[in-house]
Amino acid sequence: MKCAECQKRPATVHVTQFINGQSTDVHVCESCAQQKGYIMNNTEESYSLHDLLIGLFGSPQMGLQQEHVINQENRLECNHCQLSFNEFRRIGKFGCAHCYETFKSKLDPIFRRIHSGSLHHKGKIPKRRGGELHVQKELEAYRAKLDQLIEQEEFEQAAVIRDTIKQIEQKKEGDHS
């Protein structure tokens, strides 16, 4: 079976997602799984079969340096509330606002799993104010695109986007009066 994302490599990671009560199976290669946040990349908490067997059965050759690194990760804790990272993972809640900064390096893979591969929560738009909020989001996207085009010195395309923004703003003002 080929990877559902890149269609190039064989799918070696199989993930079941539950979104709005619906179960969806995703079959991706290891590279795409890391990019989407389904698994952690090699620099963060990944384990080989060898690591698994050492963890299960122990090893007399396990060096002091490796034990120190493991103990160091287990001791990561917030200076303000003394919540450890292991405790955070167990209960799923931070102890204080400073925990975000303390555990920052470990949070991206968690957020990617929670937000279906994205690092940002998009949220839902209420039906009552939906039209107004959609227009506001559209304006924000156009303004970001305008800034990007100006930075790239694409002035002709920037002028088109500027005119589009003006039209949307005029329509928005007309709706309010």
C-alpha positions in Angstrom: 0.0 0.0 0.0 1.4 3.5 -1.0 1.4 6.5 1.3 -1.9 8.4 1.2 0.0 11.8 1.3 2.9 11.6 -1.0 1.9 8.5 -3.1 5.6 7.6 -3.5 6.8 5.6 -0.5 5.1 2.5 1.1 2.7 3.2 3.9 4.4 2.0 7.1 2.4 4.0 9.7 -1.3 3.3 10.1 -3.3 5.8 12.2 -7.0 5.8 13.2 -8.4 9.2 13.7 -11.7 10.0 15.4 -13.1 13.3 14.2 -16.7 14.4 15.1 -17.4 10.8 16.1 -16.3 9.4 12.7 -13.5 6.9 12.5 -10.9 7.5 9.6 -7.9 5.3 8.9 -4.9 7.0 7.5 -2.0 5.0 5.9 1.2 7.1 5.4 5.0 6.6 5.1 7.2 7.5 8.1 8.3 10.8 6.6 4.8 12.0 6.0 3.7 10.7 9.5 6.5 12.9 11.1 5.4 15.9 9.1 1.8 15.5 10.0 2.7 14.9 13.7 1.3 11.4 13.9 4.7 10.3 15.2 7.5 12.2 16.7 10.6 12.9 14.6 13.9 11.3 15.2 15.2 14.1 17.4 12.4 13.8 19.9 11.5 10.7 21.9 11.5 8.1 19.2 12.5 4.6 20.1 14.0 1.7 18.1 13.3 -2.0 18.6 16.6 -2.1 20.4 15.5 0.6 22.8 12.2 -1.2 23.4 14.0 -4.5 24.2 16.5 -2.7 26.6 13.5 -1.0 28.3 11.7 -4.3 28.7 14.5 -6.6 29.7 17.2 -4.1 30.9 20.8 -4.2 29.9 24.0 -4.4 32.0 25.7 -2.4 29.2 23.3 0.6 29.6 25.7 3.5 30.1 25.5 6.0 32.9 25.2 8.8 30.3 22.1 7.3 28.8 20.5 6.9 32.2 21.3 10.5 33.0 19.6 11.7 29.8 16.5 9.6 30.6 16.4 10.9 34.2 16.9 14.5 32.9 13.8 14.2 30.7 11.8 12.7 33.4 12.7 15.6 35.8 11.6 18.4 33.4 9.3 20.5 35.6 7.9 24.0 35.8 9.8 26.3 38.1 6.6 28.0 39.2 4.2 25.2 40.0 6.7 22.2 40.1 4.5 20.2 37.7 6.6 17.6 35.9 6.3 16.9 32.2 5.4 13.3 33.1 2.6 14.5 35.4 1.3 16.8 32.7 1.1 14.0 30.3 -0.7 11.8 32.8 -3.4 14.4 33.8 -3.5 16.3 30.5 -3.6 19.8 32.2 -1.0 22.4 32.9 -0.5 23.6 36.5 0.0 27.3 35.6 0.6 29.7 32.7 4.4 29.2 32.9 4.1 25.5 32.0 3.6 26.5 28.3 7.1 28.0 28.2 8.7 25.3 30.3 7.4 22.4 28.2 7.5 24.3 24.9 10.0 22.0 23.2 7.8 19.0 23.8 4.4 20.4 22.9 4.4 20.6 19.1 4.0 16.8 18.5 1.1 16.8 21.0 -0.6 19.8 19.4 -0.2 18.2 16.0 -2.0 15.0 17.1 -4.8 17.0 18.7 -5.3 19.4 15.7 -5.1 16.7 13.0 -1.6 17.6 11.8 -1.8 21.4 12.4 -0.1 23.4 15.1 -2.9 26.0 15.2 -6.4 25.6 16.6 -8.8 27.0 14.0 -11.9 26.9 16.2 -15.5 27.0 15.1 -17.5 30.0 13.9 -20.9 30.5 15.5 -23.9 30.5 13.1 -25.3 33.8 14.3 -22.1 35.8 13.6 -20.7 33.5 10.9 -21.0 35.8 8.0 -19.3 38.7 9.7 -16.5 36.5 11.0 -16.0 34.9 7.6 -15.6 38.3 6.1 -13.2 39.3 8.8 -11.1 36.2 8.3 -11.1 36.7 4.5 -9.9 40.3 5.0 -7.1 39.1 7.3 -6.0 36.5 4.7 -6.0 39.2 2.0 -4.0 41.6 4.1 -1.4 38.9 4.9 -1.2 38.1 1.2 -0.8 41.8 0.4 2.1 42.2 2.9 3.8 39.1 1.4 3.4 40.5 -2.2 4.8 43.9 -1.2 7.7 42.2 0.5 8.4 40.2 -2.7 8.0 43.4 -4.7 5.1 41.9 -6.7 3.4 45.3 -7.0 1.0 44.5 -9.8 -0.5 41.6 -7.9 -0.4 43.6 -4.7 -2.5 46.3 -6.3 -5.2 43.7 -7.3 -5.3 42.4 -3.7 -5.5 46.0 -2.4 -8.5 46.7 -4.7 -10.1 43.5 -3.5 -9.7 44.5 0.1 -11.2 47.9 -0.6 -14.2 46.3 -2.3 -14.8 44.0 0.6 -14.5 46.8 3.1 -16.9 49.0 1.1 -19.4 46.1 0.9 -19.0 45.5 4.7 -19.7 49.2 5.4 -22.7 49.2 3.1 -24.2 46.2 5.0 -23.8 48.0 8.4 -25.6 51.2 7.3 
